[in-house]
Amino acid sequence: IISADTIARDFDRPTTAFERLVPLRRTDAVGSINQLLLDWGATSARIRASRTARDGVAAQREAARVDAVVALVGAWHEAIAAELALELATGHANRLRQLADGVAARAAAGADSAADRARADAAAAAALAVRADFARRDAAARAR
């Protein structure tokens, strides 16, 4: 709303026709309406962007699911491999212990030297250390 008052009308000349047409007080009401008629594709670009963002989130969710399944399968295979490696290491350590016992019996009978007995005992002890390492790996794989 715009309002206007006439401050002065006393000019040097007598009142003109124009002065008679202008009221002493005037109030106008002005309104406006804005309507977008053409946005040059901005709205459709925003729609495409939101759809792309939605598709990106869906792809990330699917990638997370695939990663979880791959991690699960990897852990399962690691557990199986660790269990089998432990079984093989246990069998190998037992076989070396039997060989060391046989070398000790022959050394006691005088057929083998004490050095052979020491080598056999060292090999059996090393196999037990390897077996302990595989047992640790098996426990870690089962924990996952």
Phi and psi in radians as a Rosetta constraint file:
Dihedral C 1 N 2 CA 2 C 2 CIRCULARHARMONIC -2.091 0.35
Dihedral N 2 CA 2 C 2 N 3 CIRCULARHARMONIC 2.292 0.35
Dihedral C 2 N 3 CA 3 C 3 CIRCULARHARMONIC -2.168 0.35
Dihedral N 3 CA 3 C 3 N 4 CIRCULARHARMONIC 2.519 0.35
Dihedral C 3 N 4 CA 4 C 4 CIRCULARHARMONIC -2.459 0.35
Dihedral N 4 CA 4 C 4 N 5 CIRCULARHARMONIC 2.485 0.35
Dihedral C 4 N 5 CA 5 C 5 CIRCULARHARMONIC -2.099 0.35
Dihedral N 5 CA 5 C 5 N 6 CIRCULARHARMONIC 2.592 0.35
Dihedral C 5 N 6 CA 6 C 6 CIRCULARHARMONIC -1.549 0.35
Dihedral N 6 CA 6 C 6 N 7 CIRCULARHARMONIC 2.200 0.35
Dihedral C 6 N 7 CA 7 C 7 CIRCULARHARMONIC -1.475 0.35
Dihedral N 7 CA 7 C 7 N 8 CIRCULARHARMONIC -0.866 0.35
Dihedral C 7 N 8 CA 8 C 8 CIRCULARHARMONIC -2.500 0.35
Dihedral N 8 CA 8 C 8 N 9 CIRCULARHARMONIC 2.570 0.35
Dihedral C 8 N 9 CA 9 C 9 CIRCULARHARMONIC -2.328 0.35
Dihedral N 9 CA 9 C 9 N 10 CIRCULARHARMONIC 0.161 0.35
Dihedral C 9 N 10 CA 10 C 10 CIRCULARHARMONIC -1.639 0.35
Dihedral N 10 CA 10 C 10 N 11 CIRCULARHARMONIC 1.455 0.35
Dihedral C 10 N 11 CA 11 C 11 CIRCULARHARMONIC -1.529 0.35
Dihedral N 11 CA 11 C 11 N 12 CIRCULARHARMONIC 3.032 0.35
Dihedral C 11 N 12 CA 12 C 12 CIRCULARHARMONIC -1.131 0.35
Dihedral N 12 CA 12 C 12 N 13 CIRCULARHARMONIC -0.500 0.35
Dihedral C 12 N 13 CA 13 C 13 CIRCULARHARMONIC -1.648 0.35
Dihedral N 13 CA 13 C 13 N 14 CIRCULARHARMONIC 2.782 0.35
Dihedral C 13 N 14 CA 14 C 14 CIRCULARHARMONIC -1.167 0.35
Dihedral N 14 CA 14 C 14 N 15 CIRCULARHARMONIC 2.888 0.35
Dihedral C 14 N 15 CA 15 C 15 CIRCULARHARMONIC -0.963 0.35
Dihedral N 15 CA 15 C 15 N 16 CIRCULARHARMONIC 2.263 0.35
Dihedral C 15 N 16 CA 16 C 16 CIRCULARHARMONIC -1.598 0.35
Dihedral N 16 CA 16 C 16 N 17 CIRCULARHARMONIC 3.033 0.35
Dihedral C 16 N 17 CA 17 C 17 CIRCULARHARMONIC -1.121 0.35
Dihedral N 17 CA 17 C 17 N 18 CIRCULARHARMONIC -0.604 0.35
Dihedral C 17 N 18 CA 18 C 18 CIRCULARHARMONIC -1.148 0.35
Dihedral N 18 CA 18 C 18 N 19 CIRCULARHARMONIC -0.724 0.35
Dihedral C 18 N 19 CA 19 C 19 CIRCULARHARMONIC -1.115 0.35
Dihedral N 19 CA 19 C 19 N 20 CIRCULARHARMONIC -0.547 0.35
Dihedral C 19 N 20 CA 20 C 20 CIRCULARHARMONIC -1.284 0.35
Dihedral N 20 CA 20 C 20 N 21 CIRCULARHARMONIC -0.454 0.35
Dihedral C 20 N 21 CA 21 C 21 CIRCULARHARMONIC -1.373 0.35
Dihedral N 21 CA 21 C 21 N 22 CIRCULARHARMONIC -0.466 0.35
Dihedral C 21 N 22 CA 22 C 22 CIRCULARHARMONIC -1.502 0.35
Dihedral N 22 CA 22 C 22 N 23 CIRCULARHARMONIC 2.151 0.35
Dihedral C 22 N 23 CA 23 C 23 CIRCULARHARMONIC -1.263 0.35
Dihedral N 23 CA 23 C 23 N 24 CIRCULARHARMONIC 2.807 0.35
Dihedral C 23 N 24 CA 24 C 24 CIRCULARHARMONIC -1.215 0.35
Dihedral N 24 CA 24 C 24 N 25 CIRCULARHARMONIC -0.568 0.35
Dihedral C 24 N 25 CA 25 C 25 CIRCULARHARMONIC -2.340 0.35
Dihedral N 25 CA 25 C 25 N 26 CIRCULARHARMONIC 2.464 0.35
Dihedral C 25 N 26 CA 26 C 26 CIRCULARHARMONIC -2.492 0.35
Dihedral N 26 CA 26 C 26 N 27 CIRCULARHARMONIC 2.416 0.35
Dihedral C 26 N 27 CA 27 C 27 CIRCULARHARMONIC -2.300 0.35
Dihedral N 27 CA 27 C 27 N 28 CIRCULARHARMONIC 2.186 0.35
Dihedral C 27 N 28 CA 28 C 28 CIRCULARHARMONIC -2.024 0.35
Dihedral N 28 CA 28 C 28 N 29 CIRCULARHARMONIC 2.537 0.35
Dihedral C 28 N 29 CA 29 C 29 CIRCULARHARMONIC -1.963 0.35
Dihedral N 29 CA 29 C 29 N 30 CIRCULARHARMONIC 2.204 0.35
Dihedral C 29 N 30 CA 30 C 30 CIRCULARHARMONIC -2.121 0.35
Dihedral N 30 CA 30 C 30 N 31 CIRCULARHARMONIC 2.283 0.35
Dihedral C 30 N 31 CA 31 C 31 CIRCULARHARMONIC -2.231 0.35
Dihedral N 31 CA 31 C 31 N 32 CIRCULARHARMONIC 2.736 0.35
Dihedral C 31 N 32 CA 32 C 32 CIRCULARHARMONIC -2.531 0.35
Dihedral N 32 CA 32 C 32 N 33 CIRCULARHARMONIC 2.617 0.35
Dihedral C 32 N 33 CA 33 C 33 CIRCULARHARMONIC -2.273 0.35
Dihedral N 33 CA 33 C 33 N 34 CIRCULARHARMONIC 2.318 0.35
Dihedral C 33 N 34 CA 34 C 34 CIRCULARHARMONIC -1.909 0.35
Dihedral N 34 CA 34 C 34 N 35 CIRCULARHARMONIC 2.260 0.35
Dihedral C 34 N 35 CA 35 C 35 CIRCULARHARMONIC -2.353 0.35
Dihedral N 35 CA 35 C 35 N 36 CIRCULARHARMONIC 2.152 0.35
Dihedral C 35 N 36 CA 36 C 36 CIRCULARHARMONIC -1.327 0.35
Dihedral N 36 CA 36 C 36 N 37 CIRCULARHARMONIC 2.123 0.35
Dihedral C 36 N 37 CA 37 C 37 CIRCULARHARMONIC -1.746 0.35
Dihedral N 37 CA 37 C 37 N 38 CIRCULARHARMONIC -0.591 0.35
Dihedral C 37 N 38 CA 38 C 38 CIRCULARHARMONIC -2.572 0.35
Dihedral N 38 CA 38 C 38 N 39 CIRCULARHARMONIC 2.175 0.35
Dihedral C 38 N 39 CA 39 C 39 CIRCULARHARMONIC -1.993 0.35
Dihedral N 39 CA 39 C 39 N 40 CIRCULARHARMONIC 0.193 0.35
Dihedral C 39 N 40 CA 40 C 40 CIRCULARHARMONIC 0.981 0.35
Dihedral N 40 CA 40 C 40 N 41 CIRCULARHARMONIC 0.598 0.35
Dihedral C 40 N 41 CA 41 C 41 CIRCULARHARMONIC 1.526 0.35
Dihedral N 41 CA 41 C 41 N 42 CIRCULARHARMONIC 0.138 0.35
Dihedral C 41 N 42 CA 42 C 42 CIRCULARHARMONIC -1.151 0.35
Dihedral N 42 CA 42 C 42 N 43 CIRCULARHARMONIC -0.707 0.35
Dihedral C 42 N 43 CA 43 C 43 CIRCULARHARMONIC -1.161 0.35
Dihedral N 43 CA 43 C 43 N 44 CIRCULARHARMONIC -0.775 0.35
Dihedral C 43 N 44 CA 44 C 44 CIRCULARHARMONIC -1.159 0.35
Dihedral N 44 CA 44 C 44 N 45 CIRCULARHARMONIC -0.553 0.35
Dihedral C 44 N 45 CA 45 C 45 CIRCULARHARMONIC -1.162 0.35
Dihedral N 45 CA 45 C 45 N 46 CIRCULARHARMONIC -0.688 0.35
Dihedral C 45 N 46 CA 46 C 46 CIRCULARHARMONIC -1.145 0.35
Dihedral N 46 CA 46 C 46 N 47 CIRCULARHARMONIC -0.677 0.35
Dihedral C 46 N 47 CA 47 C 47 CIRCULARHARMONIC -1.131 0.35
Dihedral N 47 CA 47 C 47 N 48 CIRCULARHARMONIC -0.785 0.35
Dihedral C 47 N 48 CA 48 C 48 CIRCULARHARMONIC -1.086 0.35
Dihedral N 48 CA 48 C 48 N 49 CIRCULARHARMONIC -0.695 0.35
Dihedral C 48 N 49 CA 49 C 49 CIRCULARHARMONIC -1.121 0.35
Dihedral N 49 CA 49 C 49 N 50 CIRCULARHARMONIC -0.723 0.35
Dihedral C 49 N 50 CA 50 C 50 CIRCULARHARMONIC -1.196 0.35
Dihedral N 50 CA 50 C 50 N 51 CIRCULARHARMONIC -0.639 0.35
Dihedral C 50 N 51 CA 51 C 51 CIRCULARHARMONIC -1.156 0.35
Dihedral N 51 CA 51 C 51 N 52 CIRCULARHARMONIC -0.694 0.35
Dihedral C 51 N 52 CA 52 C 52 CIRCULARHARMONIC -1.123 0.35
Dihedral N 52 CA 52 C 52 N 53 CIRCULARHARMONIC -0.721 0.35
Dihedral C 52 N 53 CA 53 C 53 CIRCULARHARMONIC -1.099 0.35
Dihedral N 53 CA 53 C 53 N 54 CIRCULARHARMONIC -0.727 0.35
Dihedral C 53 N 54 CA 54 C 54 CIRCULARHARMONIC -1.090 0.35
Dihedral N 54 CA 54 C 54 N 55 CIRCULARHARMONIC -0.772 0.35
Dihedral C 54 N 55 CA 55 C 55 CIRCULARHARMONIC -1.125 0.35
Dihedral N 55 CA 55 C 55 N 56 CIRCULARHARMONIC -0.616 0.35
Dihedral C 55 N 56 CA 56 C 56 CIRCULARHARMONIC -1.128 0.35
Dihedral N 56 CA 56 C 56 N 57 CIRCULARHARMONIC -0.724 0.35
Dihedral C 56 N 57 CA 57 C 57 CIRCULARHARMONIC -1.132 0.35
Dihedral N 57 CA 57 C 57 N 58 CIRCULARHARMONIC -0.706 0.35
Dihedral C 57 N 58 CA 58 C 58 CIRCULARHARMONIC -1.121 0.35
Dihedral N 58 CA 58 C 58 N 59 CIRCULARHARMONIC -0.692 0.35
Dihedral C 58 N 59 CA 59 C 59 CIRCULARHARMONIC -1.169 0.35
Dihedral N 59 CA 59 C 59 N 60 CIRCULARHARMONIC -0.673 0.35
Dihedral C 59 N 60 CA 60 C 60 CIRCULARHARMONIC -1.134 0.35
Dihedral N 60 CA 60 C 60 N 61 CIRCULARHARMONIC -0.697 0.35
Dihedral C 60 N 61 CA 61 C 61 CIRCULARHARMONIC -1.107 0.35
Dihedral N 61 CA 61 C 61 N 62 CIRCULARHARMONIC -0.749 0.35
Dihedral C 61 N 62 CA 62 C 62 CIRCULARHARMONIC -1.141 0.35
Dihedral N 62 CA 62 C 62 N 63 CIRCULARHARMONIC -0.694 0.35
Dihedral C 62 N 63 CA 63 C 63 CIRCULARHARMONIC -1.110 0.35
Dihedral N 63 CA 63 C 63 N 64 CIRCULARHARMONIC -0.673 0.35
Dihedral C 63 N 64 CA 64 C 64 CIRCULARHARMONIC -1.132 0.35
Dihedral N 64 CA 64 C 64 N 65 CIRCULARHARMONIC -0.694 0.35
Dihedral C 64 N 65 CA 65 C 65 CIRCULARHARMONIC -1.110 0.35
Dihedral N 65 CA 65 C 65 N 66 CIRCULARHARMONIC -0.774 0.35
Dihedral C 65 N 66 CA 66 C 66 CIRCULARHARMONIC -1.100 0.35
Dihedral N 66 CA 66 C 66 N 67 CIRCULARHARMONIC -0.747 0.35
Dihedral C 66 N 67 CA 67 C 67 CIRCULARHARMONIC -1.057 0.35
Dihedral N 67 CA 67 C 67 N 68 CIRCULARHARMONIC -0.710 0.35
Dihedral C 67 N 68 CA 68 C 68 CIRCULARHARMONIC -1.142 0.35
Dihedral N 68 CA 68 C 68 N 69 CIRCULARHARMONIC -0.724 0.35
Dihedral C 68 N 69 CA 69 C 69 CIRCULARHARMONIC -1.164 0.35
Dihedral N 69 CA 69 C 69 N 70 CIRCULARHARMONIC -0.737 0.35
Dihedral C 69 N 70 CA 70 C 70 CIRCULARHARMONIC -1.102 0.35
Dihedral N 70 CA 70 C 70 N 71 CIRCULARHARMONIC -0.724 0.35
Dihedral C 70 N 71 CA 71 C 71 CIRCULARHARMONIC -1.107 0.35
Dihedral N 71 CA 71 C 71 N 72 CIRCULARHARMONIC -0.697 0.35
Dihedral C 71 N 72 CA 72 C 72 CIRCULARHARMONIC -1.121 0.35
Dihedral N 72 CA 72 C 72 N 73 CIRCULARHARMONIC -0.811 0.35
Dihedral C 72 N 73 CA 73 C 73 CIRCULARHARMONIC -1.127 0.35
Dihedral N 73 CA 73 C 73 N 74 CIRCULARHARMONIC -0.701 0.35
Dihedral C 73 N 74 CA 74 C 74 CIRCULARHARMONIC -1.076 0.35
Dihedral N 74 CA 74 C 74 N 75 CIRCULARHARMONIC -0.758 0.35
Dihedral C 74 N 75 CA 75 C 75 CIRCULARHARMONIC -1.140 0.35
Dihedral N 75 CA 75 C 75 N 76 CIRCULARHARMONIC -0.660 0.35
Dihedral C 75 N 76 CA 76 C 76 CIRCULARHARMONIC -1.133 0.35
Dihedral N 76 CA 76 C 76 N 77 CIRCULARHARMONIC -0.803 0.35
Dihedral C 76 N 77 CA 77 C 77 CIRCULARHARMONIC -1.126 0.35
Dihedral N 77 CA 77 C 77 N 78 CIRCULARHARMONIC -0.666 0.35
Dihedral C 77 N 78 CA 78 C 78 CIRCULARHARMONIC -1.120 0.35
Dihedral N 78 CA 78 C 78 N 79 CIRCULARHARMONIC -0.674 0.35
Dihedral C 78 N 79 CA 79 C 79 CIRCULARHARMONIC -1.144 0.35
Dihedral N 79 CA 79 C 79 N 80 CIRCULARHARMONIC -0.747 0.35
Dihedral C 79 N 80 CA 80 C 80 CIRCULARHARMONIC -1.117 0.35
Dihedral N 80 CA 80 C 80 N 81 CIRCULARHARMONIC -0.790 0.35
Dihedral C 80 N 81 CA 81 C 81 CIRCULARHARMONIC -1.105 0.35
Dihedral N 81 CA 81 C 81 N 82 CIRCULARHARMONIC -0.717 0.35
Dihedral C 81 N 82 CA 82 C 82 CIRCULARHARMONIC -1.158 0.35
Dihedral N 82 CA 82 C 82 N 83 CIRCULARHARMONIC -0.675 0.35
Dihedral C 82 N 83 CA 83 C 83 CIRCULARHARMONIC -1.133 0.35
Dihedral N 83 CA 83 C 83 N 84 CIRCULARHARMONIC -0.790 0.35
Dihedral C 83 N 84 CA 84 C 84 CIRCULARHARMONIC -1.162 0.35
Dihedral N 84 CA 84 C 84 N 85 CIRCULARHARMONIC -0.690 0.35
Dihedral C 84 N 85 CA 85 C 85 CIRCULARHARMONIC -1.104 0.35
Dihedral N 85 CA 85 C 85 N 86 CIRCULARHARMONIC -0.667 0.35
Dihedral C 85 N 86 CA 86 C 86 CIRCULARHARMONIC -1.127 0.35
Dihedral N 86 CA 86 C 86 N 87 CIRCULARHARMONIC -0.735 0.35
Dihedral C 86 N 87 CA 87 C 87 CIRCULARHARMONIC -1.077 0.35
Dihedral N 87 CA 87 C 87 N 88 CIRCULARHARMONIC -0.766 0.35
Dihedral C 87 N 88 CA 88 C 88 CIRCULARHARMONIC -1.136 0.35
Dihedral N 88 CA 88 C 88 N 89 CIRCULARHARMONIC -0.744 0.35
Dihedral C 88 N 89 CA 89 C 89 CIRCULARHARMONIC -1.133 0.35
Dihedral N 89 CA 89 C 89 N 90 CIRCULARHARMONIC -0.660 0.35
Dihedral C 89 N 90 CA 90 C 90 CIRCULARHARMONIC -1.133 0.35
Dihedral N 90 CA 90 C 90 N 91 CIRCULARHARMONIC -0.801 0.35
Dihedral C 90 N 91 CA 91 C 91 CIRCULARHARMONIC -1.076 0.35
Dihedral N 91 CA 91 C 91 N 92 CIRCULARHARMONIC -0.731 0.35
Dihedral C 91 N 92 CA 92 C 92 CIRCULARHARMONIC -1.126 0.35
Dihedral N 92 CA 92 C 92 N 93 CIRCULARHARMONIC -0.758 0.35
Dihedral C 92 N 93 CA 93 C 93 CIRCULARHARMONIC -1.117 0.35
Dihedral N 93 CA 93 C 93 N 94 CIRCULARHARMONIC -0.704 0.35
Dihedral C 93 N 94 CA 94 C 94 CIRCULARHARMONIC -1.122 0.35
Dihedral N 94 CA 94 C 94 N 95 CIRCULARHARMONIC -0.726 0.35
Dihedral C 94 N 95 CA 95 C 95 CIRCULARHARMONIC -1.136 0.35
Dihedral N 95 CA 95 C 95 N 96 CIRCULARHARMONIC -0.746 0.35
Dihedral C 95 N 96 CA 96 C 96 CIRCULARHARMONIC -1.150 0.35
Dihedral N 96 CA 96 C 96 N 97 CIRCULARHARMONIC -0.604 0.35
Dihedral C 96 N 97 CA 97 C 97 CIRCULARHARMONIC -1.140 0.35
Dihedral N 97 CA 97 C 97 N 98 CIRCULARHARMONIC -0.706 0.35
Dihedral C 97 N 98 CA 98 C 98 CIRCULARHARMONIC -1.108 0.35
Dihedral N 98 CA 98 C 98 N 99 CIRCULARHARMONIC -0.731 0.35
Dihedral C 98 N 99 CA 99 C 99 CIRCULARHARMONIC -1.129 0.35
Dihedral N 99 CA 99 C 99 N 100 CIRCULARHARMONIC -0.712 0.35
Dihedral C 99 N 100 CA 100 C 100 CIRCULARHARMONIC -1.123 0.35
Dihedral N 100 CA 100 C 100 N 101 CIRCULARHARMONIC -0.669 0.35
Dihedral C 100 N 101 CA 101 C 101 CIRCULARHARMONIC -1.137 0.35
Dihedral N 101 CA 101 C 101 N 102 CIRCULARHARMONIC -0.679 0.35
Dihedral C 101 N 102 CA 102 C 102 CIRCULARHARMONIC -1.157 0.35
Dihedral N 102 CA 102 C 102 N 103 CIRCULARHARMONIC -0.705 0.35
Dihedral C 102 N 103 CA 103 C 103 CIRCULARHARMONIC -1.149 0.35
Dihedral N 103 CA 103 C 103 N 104 CIRCULARHARMONIC -0.683 0.35
Dihedral C 103 N 104 CA 104 C 104 CIRCULARHARMONIC -1.116 0.35
Dihedral N 104 CA 104 C 104 N 105 CIRCULARHARMONIC -0.694 0.35
Dihedral C 104 N 105 CA 105 C 105 CIRCULARHARMONIC -1.155 0.35
Dihedral N 105 CA 105 C 105 N 106 CIRCULARHARMONIC -0.708 0.35
Dihedral C 105 N 106 CA 106 C 106 CIRCULARHARMONIC -1.202 0.35
Dihedral N 106 CA 106 C 106 N 107 CIRCULARHARMONIC -0.632 0.35
Dihedral C 106 N 107 CA 107 C 107 CIRCULARHARMONIC -1.164 0.35
Dihedral N 107 CA 107 C 107 N 108 CIRCULARHARMONIC -0.637 0.35
Dihedral C 107 N 108 CA 108 C 108 CIRCULARHARMONIC -1.170 0.35
Dihedral N 108 CA 108 C 108 N 109 CIRCULARHARMONIC -0.553 0.35
Dihedral C 108 N 109 CA 109 C 109 CIRCULARHARMONIC -1.445 0.35
Dihedral N 109 CA 109 C 109 N 110 CIRCULARHARMONIC -0.160 0.35
Dihedral C 109 N 110 CA 110 C 110 CIRCULARHARMONIC 1.632 0.35
Dihedral N 110 CA 110 C 110 N 111 CIRCULARHARMONIC 0.100 0.35
Dihedral C 110 N 111 CA 111 C 111 CIRCULARHARMONIC -1.473 0.35
Dihedral N 111 CA 111 C 111 N 112 CIRCULARHARMONIC -0.469 0.35
Dihedral C 111 N 112 CA 112 C 112 CIRCULARHARMONIC -2.151 0.35
Dihedral N 112 CA 112 C 112 N 113 CIRCULARHARMONIC 2.809 0.35
Dihedral C 112 N 113 CA 113 C 113 CIRCULARHARMONIC -1.540 0.35
Dihedral N 113 CA 113 C 113 N 114 CIRCULARHARMONIC 2.898 0.35
Dihedral C 113 N 114 CA 114 C 114 CIRCULARHARMONIC -1.185 0.35
Dihedral N 114 CA 114 C 114 N 115 CIRCULARHARMONIC -0.506 0.35
Dihedral C 114 N 115 CA 115 C 115 CIRCULARHARMONIC -1.145 0.35
Dihedral N 115 CA 115 C 115 N 116 CIRCULARHARMONIC -0.698 0.35
Dihedral C 115 N 116 CA 116 C 116 CIRCULARHARMONIC -1.102 0.35
Dihedral N 116 CA 116 C 116 N 117 CIRCULARHARMONIC -0.679 0.35
Dihedral C 116 N 117 CA 117 C 117 CIRCULARHARMONIC -1.122 0.35
Dihedral N 117 CA 117 C 117 N 118 CIRCULARHARMONIC -0.730 0.35
Dihedral C 117 N 118 CA 118 C 118 CIRCULARHARMONIC -1.138 0.35
Dihedral N 118 CA 118 C 118 N 119 CIRCULARHARMONIC -0.720 0.35
Dihedral C 118 N 119 CA 119 C 119 CIRCULARHARMONIC -1.109 0.35
Dihedral N 119 CA 119 C 119 N 120 CIRCULARHARMONIC -0.730 0.35
Dihedral C 119 N 120 CA 120 C 120 CIRCULARHARMONIC -1.148 0.35
Dihedral N 120 CA 120 C 120 N 121 CIRCULARHARMONIC -0.724 0.35
Dihedral C 120 N 121 CA 121 C 121 CIRCULARHARMONIC -1.136 0.35
Dihedral N 121 CA 121 C 121 N 122 CIRCULARHARMONIC -0.677 0.35
Dihedral C 121 N 122 CA 122 C 122 CIRCULARHARMONIC -1.141 0.35
Dihedral N 122 CA 122 C 122 N 123 CIRCULARHARMONIC -0.711 0.35
Dihedral C 122 N 123 CA 123 C 123 CIRCULARHARMONIC -1.143 0.35
Dihedral N 123 CA 123 C 123 N 124 CIRCULARHARMONIC -0.694 0.35
Dihedral C 123 N 124 CA 124 C 124 CIRCULARHARMONIC -1.149 0.35
Dihedral N 124 CA 124 C 124 N 125 CIRCULARHARMONIC -0.699 0.35
Dihedral C 124 N 125 CA 125 C 125 CIRCULARHARMONIC -1.168 0.35
Dihedral N 125 CA 125 C 125 N 126 CIRCULARHARMONIC -0.704 0.35
Dihedral C 125 N 126 CA 126 C 126 CIRCULARHARMONIC -1.110 0.35
Dihedral N 126 CA 126 C 126 N 127 CIRCULARHARMONIC -0.697 0.35
Dihedral C 126 N 127 CA 127 C 127 CIRCULARHARMONIC -1.121 0.35
Dihedral N 127 CA 127 C 127 N 128 CIRCULARHARMONIC -0.638 0.35
Dihedral C 127 N 128 CA 128 C 128 CIRCULARHARMONIC -1.158 0.35
Dihedral N 128 CA 128 C 128 N 129 CIRCULARHARMONIC -0.623 0.35
Dihedral C 128 N 129 CA 129 C 129 CIRCULARHARMONIC -1.149 0.35
Dihedral N 129 CA 129 C 129 N 130 CIRCULARHARMONIC -0.734 0.35
Dihedral C 129 N 130 CA 130 C 130 CIRCULARHARMONIC -1.111 0.35
Dihedral N 130 CA 130 C 130 N 131 CIRCULARHARMONIC -0.712 0.35
Dihedral C 130 N 131 CA 131 C 131 CIRCULARHARMONIC -1.087 0.35
Dihedral N 131 CA 131 C 131 N 132 CIRCULARHARMONIC -0.707 0.35
Dihedral C 131 N 132 CA 132 C 132 CIRCULARHARMONIC -1.104 0.35
Dihedral N 132 CA 132 C 132 N 133 CIRCULARHARMONIC -0.682 0.35
Dihedral C 132 N 133 CA 133 C 133 CIRCULARHARMONIC -1.113 0.35
Dihedral N 133 CA 133 C 133 N 134 CIRCULARHARMONIC -0.755 0.35
Dihedral C 133 N 134 CA 134 C 134 CIRCULARHARMONIC -1.164 0.35
Dihedral N 134 CA 134 C 134 N 135 CIRCULARHARMONIC -0.589 0.35
Dihedral C 134 N 135 CA 135 C 135 CIRCULARHARMONIC -1.131 0.35
Dihedral N 135 CA 135 C 135 N 136 CIRCULARHARMONIC -0.685 0.35
Dihedral C 135 N 136 CA 136 C 136 CIRCULARHARMONIC -1.129 0.35
Dihedral N 136 CA 136 C 136 N 137 CIRCULARHARMONIC -0.752 0.35
Dihedral C 136 N 137 CA 137 C 137 CIRCULARHARMONIC -1.123 0.35
Dihedral N 137 CA 137 C 137 N 138 CIRCULARHARMONIC -0.660 0.35
Dihedral C 137 N 138 CA 138 C 138 CIRCULARHARMONIC -1.134 0.35
Dihedral N 138 CA 138 C 138 N 139 CIRCULARHARMONIC -0.758 0.35
Dihedral C 138 N 139 CA 139 C 139 CIRCULARHARMONIC -1.119 0.35
Dihedral N 139 CA 139 C 139 N 140 CIRCULARHARMONIC -0.706 0.35
Dihedral C 139 N 140 CA 140 C 140 CIRCULARHARMONIC -1.142 0.35
Dihedral N 140 CA 140 C 140 N 141 CIRCULARHARMONIC -0.736 0.35
Dihedral C 140 N 141 CA 141 C 141 CIRCULARHARMONIC -1.145 0.35
Dihedral N 141 CA 141 C 141 N 142 CIRCULARHARMONIC -0.677 0.35
Dihedral C 141 N 142 CA 142 C 142 CIRCULARHARMONIC -1.182 0.35
Dihedral N 142 CA 142 C 142 N 143 CIRCULARHARMONIC -0.555 0.35
Dihedral C 142 N 143 CA 143 C 143 CIRCULARHARMONIC -1.189 0.35
Dihedral N 143 CA 143 C 143 N 144 CIRCULARHARMONIC -0.544 0.35
